[in-house]
Amino acid sequence: MLLFSICVLYLTISRGIRTRIPWPWTPLTIYCCFLAIFSWGFGDFPMAGYLAIITATLGWTAGGCMFSLVRAGRIEWRWVYSSILIVQSIQLIVCVLQRSGFSIFPMDRSTALEMAWRVNGTYFHPTALGKVGFALSILSVTGLVAPDRSIRAVSVASVGVSGALMLLTGGRANTIAFLVLLVLFLAFSSLRSAHRGRKRNSRVLWFVLVILIVALIPMLGSRFAVDPEGGQRDRLLAVGLRQLGRVWLHGTGPNTYVESAGDLDSLTASGWLVHNAYVLIAAELGVIGLGLYLFPYIAVAFRALKSRNRTDAIGDISLALMASVPGFIIICWTGWGGVQFLIAPLWAFVLGFIFEALGSNGRRSTALEFREQVRVDVGRKQNSSAAGTATVFGALSRLER
C-alpha cells in the first residue's frame, strides 16, 4: 500500500494536478510529534507505530489524488470499478485454492489451528481480508445505481465476490458490517429514487441482497453457535480498560500496548491485543489521541451528511459513506484490525478518495471544471455528440449548476 500510494502521488504531481494537504490528519501528526519528543520517545516499537500513522496519512493523500485523476479525466470510473473487481477476484481465487488444500500464503501454525476452515487470501489473517473487502465495497456499491449498464454489471459482480470473501473468511463483524452497508445503501437509494419519481433497478439489487443474506446467515449462525462469547474478548477488554485507567491522558505511544500492559495479564504479555480499536488507540495515544485519530473519519462523515441530497454520482458516494458508518463502528468495537499496519492505509485510501469527491459539494466552479475536463478528454476519442456520456457513472453532465 505504501508503494502504491507513492506511485499515485507521483502520477498526480507529474500530470500537473494539484495535490491537497491531508489536513484531517494534521492534528494527529502534530500531537504525535510533540509527545514523541517529550514523552513516548523513539524506540523500536513506537517507531513502527509512527510509520503506521505516516502510511495511513499517505494512503489518505493517495486516495484524494486518485479522485483528482478521475476528476481530471486521466482515469475513467470504469477503471476504478474494474480494478476493485480484479483485486477482489484475485483474493477469491487464492481463498478457493487455500480451501482446496493448496499451501499458498499460509497463516502461522497457531493461527491456522484456531481458524480451522477459515482462509486468509494473501493477508496474515482471515479477518484482515474481510476488512479489505468491506472497505472496497463502500466504493463498489455506488456503481449499483449507476446509469451505465456495464458499470452496474461490474459492481454487482464485485459485491458478489465480496460476499464470497466474507463467507470464506468467516468474520462475524466484517460480514454484519458488509450486510448493513448493502441494506442501508439500497434503502437510502430507493428512498431517494422514490422521492425523485425514478426507479433505478431496485428490484434486481434487492434480489441480489436477499441471495447474499441467505448465503451468509448460516455461516454467522454457526460461528455464534461455536463461539458465542468471541473467545478471550472479555478478558482482553478488562485488561485494556485497566491499562487505559493508568495512562488515559497521553498513552504510552503507538504500537506499545503489549510492552506496557503485559504486566497486567499473561495473555496480553504473549502478544494478544485488546479486541477493541477504541480502547487500544486510547491506551496507546491517550483519549486526546483517540479523538484526533477519529477526526478524519468524522470529517468525511460530516461531508457525506452535507451531500446526501445531491442527485448525481457525488450523492451516491455520500449515501454509501453514510451506510458504512455502522459497519466501521461494529468492526472497530469488536477488533483491532482496523488500525493494523496493512489495513489502516487501505481504509484511509478509500476514505481519502471519498473525502476529495465530496469536497466539491456546493462549489460550482469545481463541478463545471470537472465536467469540462472530462468532455475535453473524451472529445479526443469520440465525437462531440457522445462527450456527455463519459462523466462519472455516465451522469456527471447533470452536476448541479
C-alpha positions in Angstrom: 0.0 0.0 0.0 2.9 2.4 0.7 4.4 1.8 -2.7 1.0 2.2 -4.4 0.4 5.4 -2.6 3.8 6.8 -3.7 3.1 5.8 -7.3 -0.3 7.6 -7.2 1.3 10.7 -5.7 4.0 10.7 -8.4 1.4 10.2 -11.2 -0.7 13.1 -9.8 2.2 15.5 -9.5 3.8 14.6 -12.8 0.5 15.3 -14.6 0.4 18.8 -13.0 -2.7 18.0 -11.0 -3.0 19.9 -7.7 -2.3 17.7 -4.6 -4.1 18.7 -1.4 -2.6 18.5 2.0 -4.3 15.8 4.1 -5.4 18.4 6.7 -7.7 16.0 8.7 -4.6 14.1 9.7 -2.6 17.2 10.5 -3.7 17.5 14.2 -2.8 13.9 14.9 0.6 14.3 13.3 1.4 17.4 15.3 0.2 15.7 18.5 2.3 12.6 17.9 5.4 14.6 17.1 5.0 16.6 20.3 4.6 13.5 22.5 7.3 11.6 20.7 9.8 14.3 21.6 8.6 14.9 25.2 7.1 11.6 26.4 7.0 8.5 24.1 10.5 8.5 22.7 11.8 6.8 19.5 12.3 3.2 20.4 11.7 0.3 18.0 8.1 -0.2 19.0 6.9 3.4 18.8 8.9 4.0 15.6 6.9 1.2 13.9 3.7 2.9 15.2 4.8 6.3 13.8 5.4 4.6 10.5 1.9 3.1 10.5 0.4 6.6 11.1 2.5 8.1 8.3 1.5 5.3 6.0 -2.2 5.9 6.8 -1.7 9.6 6.1 -0.1 8.8 2.7 -3.0 6.4 2.0 -5.5 9.2 2.6 -3.5 11.6 0.4 -3.2 9.0 -2.4 -6.9 8.4 -2.3 -7.6 12.1 -2.7 -5.1 12.2 -5.6 -6.8 9.2 -7.2 -10.1 11.0 -7.3 -8.3 14.1 -8.7 -7.1 11.9 -11.5 -10.6 10.7 -12.1 -12.0 14.3 -12.0 -9.3 15.4 -14.5 -10.3 12.6 -16.9 -7.0 10.9 -16.6 -8.6 7.8 -15.1 -12.1 6.5 -16.0 -14.6 5.4 -13.5 -14.9 2.0 -15.3 -11.2 1.5 -14.5 -11.8 2.2 -10.8 -14.7 -0.3 -10.5 -12.9 -2.9 -12.7 -9.7 -2.6 -10.6 -11.7 -3.3 -7.4 -13.3 -6.4 -9.1 -9.9 -7.6 -10.2 -8.3 -7.2 -6.8 -11.1 -9.0 -5.1 -11.2 -11.7 -7.7 -7.6 -12.4 -7.2 -8.2 -12.7 -3.4 -11.1 -15.0 -4.1 -9.0 -17.3 -6.3 -6.4 -17.5 -3.6 -9.0 -18.3 -1.0 -10.6 -21.1 -3.1 -7.1 -22.6 -3.7 -6.4 -22.4 0.1 -9.8 -24.0 0.8 -8.9 -26.8 -1.7 -5.8 -27.6 0.2 -3.1 -25.7 -1.6 -0.5 -24.2 0.8 -0.2 -20.7 -0.5 0.2 -17.6 1.7 -0.2 -19.8 4.8 -1.1 -18.5 8.2 1.3 -19.3 11.1 0.6 -22.7 12.6 -1.2 -21.5 15.8 -3.5 -19.1 13.9 -4.3 -21.8 11.3 -5.3 -24.2 14.0 -7.5 -21.6 15.6 -9.1 -20.5 12.4 -10.0 -24.1 11.3 -11.8 -23.9 8.0 -11.4 -20.1 7.5 -9.0 -18.8 4.9 -6.9 -15.6 4.6 -6.2 -14.9 1.0 -2.9 -13.1 0.7 -3.3 -11.5 4.1 -2.0 -12.6 7.5 -5.4 -13.3 9.0 -9.0 -14.1 7.6 -10.5 -11.0 9.3 -7.9 -8.8 7.7 -9.1 -9.8 4.2 -12.7 -9.3 5.4 -11.9 -5.7 6.4 -10.4 -5.1 3.0 -13.5 -6.4 1.3 -15.7 -4.2 3.4 -13.7 -1.0 2.6 -13.6 -1.7 -1.1 -17.4 -2.5 -1.1 -18.0 1.1 0.0 -16.9 2.2 -3.5 -18.4 -0.8 -5.2 -21.9 -0.2 -4.0 -22.0 3.2 -5.6 -21.9 1.6 -9.0 -25.0 -0.5 -8.3 -27.2 2.6 -9.0 -25.1 3.9 -12.0 -27.0 4.7 -15.2 -24.2 2.9 -17.1 -25.2 -0.8 -17.5 -21.6 -2.0 -17.8 -20.7 -0.3 -14.5 -23.7 -1.8 -12.8 -22.7 -5.2 -14.0 -19.1 -4.8 -12.7 -20.4 -3.5 -9.4 -22.9 -6.4 -9.0 -20.0 -8.8 -9.7 -17.7 -7.0 -7.2 -20.4 -7.1 -4.5 -20.9 -10.8 -5.1 -17.2 -11.5 -4.8 -17.1 -9.5 -1.6 -19.9 -11.7 -0.3 -18.0 -14.8 -1.2 -14.9 -13.5 0.6 -17.0 -12.8 3.7 -18.3 -16.4 3.5 -14.8 -17.9 3.2 -13.1 -15.7 5.8 -15.8 -16.2 8.3 -15.5 -12.9 10.1 -18.7 -12.1 12.0 -18.2 -8.3 12.5 -17.0 -7.9 8.9 -19.9 -9.9 7.5 -22.5 -8.0 9.5 -20.9 -4.7 8.6 -21.0 -5.7 4.9 -24.7 -6.6 5.0 -25.6 -3.5 6.9 -23.7 -1.4 4.3 -25.7 -3.0 1.5 -29.1 -2.8 3.2 -28.7 0.8 4.2 -27.3 1.9 0.9 -30.1 0.3 -1.1 -32.6 1.7 1.3 -31.2 5.2 1.1 -31.0 5.0 -2.7 -34.6 3.6 -3.0 -36.0 6.3 -0.8 -34.2 9.0 -2.9 -35.3 7.4 -6.1 -38.9 7.2 -5.0 -38.8 10.8 -3.8 -37.5 11.8 -7.3 -40.0 9.7 -9.1 -37.4 7.3 -10.5 -36.7 3.6 -10.2 -33.1 2.5 -10.7 -33.1 -1.3 -11.0 -34.0 -1.6 -7.3 -35.8 -4.9 -7.7 -32.7 -6.6 -9.1 -30.5 -5.1 -6.4 -32.8 -6.2 -3.6 -32.9 -9.7 -5.1 -29.0 -9.8 -5.1 -29.1 -8.7 -1.5 -31.5 -11.4 -0.5 -29.3 -14.0 -2.1 -26.3 -12.7 -0.1 -28.2 -12.7 3.1 -29.4 -16.3 2.6 -25.8 -17.4 1.8 -24.2 -15.6 4.8 -26.7 -16.1 7.6 -25.9 -19.8 8.1 -22.2 -19.1 8.4 -22.9 -16.4 11.0 -25.2 -18.7 12.9 -22.6 -21.5 13.0 -19.9 -19.0 14.2 -22.1 -17.7 17.0 -23.1 -21.2 18.0 -19.5 -22.4 18.3 -18.1 -19.3 19.9 -20.9 -17.1 21.3 -18.5 -15.1 23.6 -15.9 -14.3 21.0 -13.0 -16.2 22.6 -11.0 -14.2 25.1 -12.5 -10.8 24.2 -14.0 -10.1 27.6 -10.7 -10.9 29.4 -8.7 -8.8 26.9 -11.2 -5.9 27.2 -10.9 -5.9 31.0 -7.1 -5.7 30.7 -7.4 -2.9 28.2 -9.7 -0.9 30.4 -7.3 -1.4 33.3 -4.4 -0.2 31.2 -6.4 2.8 29.9 -7.1 3.8 33.5 -3.4 4.0 34.1 -2.4 6.0 31.0 -5.6 7.7 29.8 -4.2 11.2 29.5 -1.4 10.7 26.9 -1.0 7.0 26.5 2.4 5.2 26.1 2.9 5.6 22.4 1.7 3.8 19.2 2.5 0.1 19.0 3.5 -0.1 22.7 0.4 -1.8 24.1 1.8 -5.3 24.7 5.0 -3.9 26.1 3.3 -1.5 28.5 0.2 -3.7 29.5 1.9 -7.1 29.6 2.5 -6.8 33.3 -1.3 -6.9 33.8 -2.1 -10.2 32.1 -0.1 -13.2 30.8 -2.2 -13.5 27.7 -1.5 -9.8 26.8 2.2 -10.3 27.6 2.3 -13.1 25.0 1.2 -10.7 22.3 -2.7 -10.5 22.4 -4.1 -7.1 21.9 -7.4 -5.8 23.3 -10.1 -6.6 20.7 -11.5 -3.1 20.7 -9.8 -0.5 18.5 -11.1 2.5 20.5 -9.7 1.2 23.8 -6.4 0.2 22.0 -5.9 3.6 20.5 -6.8 5.4 23.7 -4.4 3.2 25.7 -1.6 4.0 23.2 -2.3 7.6 22.2 -4.4 8.8 25.1 -8.0 10.0 25.0 -7.0 13.1 23.1 -5.1 11.0 20.6 -8.2 8.8 20.2 -10.2 11.9 19.3 -7.6 13.1 16.8 -7.3 9.6 15.2 -11.1 9.5 14.7 -11.2 13.1 13.4 -10.6 12.2 9.7 -13.5 9.6 9.9 -15.7 12.2 11.5 -14.7 14.8 8.8 -15.6 12.6 5.9 -18.9 11.5 7.6 -19.8 15.2 8.0 -19.1 15.9 4.4 -21.3 12.9 3.4 -24.1 14.2 5.5 -24.0 17.6 3.8 -24.0 16.0 0.3 -26.7 13.4 1.0 -29.4 15.2 -1.0 -27.4 15.5 -4.2 -28.8 13.5 -7.1 -25.6 13.0 -9.0 -22.7 10.5 -8.5 -21.4 12.5 -5.6 -24.8 12.0 -3.9 -24.4 8.2 -4.4 -20.9 8.3 -2.8 -22.3 10.2 0.2 -25.0 7.7 0.7 -22.5 4.8 0.6 -20.3 6.5 3.2 -23.3 7.1 5.5 -24.3 3.5 5.0 -20.8 2.4 6.0 -20.7 4.2 9.4 -22.4 1.5 11.4 -20.1 -1.1 9.8 -17.0 0.9 10.8 -18.3 1.2 14.4 -19.1 -2.5 14.6 -15.7 -3.6 13.2 -13.7 -1.3 15.4 -15.7 -2.2 18.5 -15.1 -5.9 18.1 -11.5 -5.9 17.0 -8.3 -4.0 16.5 -7.6 -4.9 12.8 -8.8 -1.6 11.5 -5.7 0.1 12.9 -3.3 -2.6 11.8 -0.4 -1.6 9.6 -1.7 -3.3 6.5 -5.4 -2.3 6.9 -5.4 1.3 8.2 -3.7 2.7 5.0 -6.3 1.0 2.8 -9.2 2.3 4.8 -7.5 5.8 4.7 -7.2 5.5 0.9 -10.8 4.7 0.4 -11.9 7.5 2.8 -9.5 10.0 1.3 -10.9 9.2 -2.1 -14.4 9.8 -0.8 -13.4 12.9 1.1 -12.0 14.5 -2.0 -15.0 13.5 -4.1 -17.4 15.1 -1.6 -15.2 18.2 -1.3 -16.7 19.7 -4.5 -20.1 20.0 -2.7 -21.5 23.4 -3.2 -18.7 24.7 -5.3 -20.0 25.5 -8.8 -16.6 26.2 -10.3 -15.2 22.8 -9.3 -18.2 21.0 -10.7 -18.1 22.8 -14.0 -14.3 22.3 -14.3 -14.8 18.6 -13.6 -17.4 18.3 -16.4 -15.5 20.3 -18.9 -12.2 18.4 -18.3 -13.9 15.1 -18.9 -15.5 16.4 -22.0 -12.2 17.6 -23.4 -10.6 14.3 -22.7 -13.4 12.3 -24.3 -13.5 14.6 -27.3 -10.1 13.3 -28.3 -11.5 9.8 -28.7 -15.2 10.2 -29.6 -17.5 12.5 -31.5 -18.6 15.6 -29.6 -22.1 14.3 -29.5 -21.1 11.5 -27.3 -18.9 13.6 -24.9 -21.6 13.9 -22.3 -21.6 10.1 -21.7 -18.1 10.0 -20.2 -19.0 11.7 -17.0 -19.0 10.0 -13.6 -21.3 7.0 -13.9 -22.2 8.5 -17.3 -24.2 11.2 -15.5 -21.9 14.0 -14.5 -23.4 16.2 -17.1 -26.2 16.6 -14.6 -24.0 18.1 -12.0 -25.8 20.9 -10.2 -25.4 24.3 -11.7 
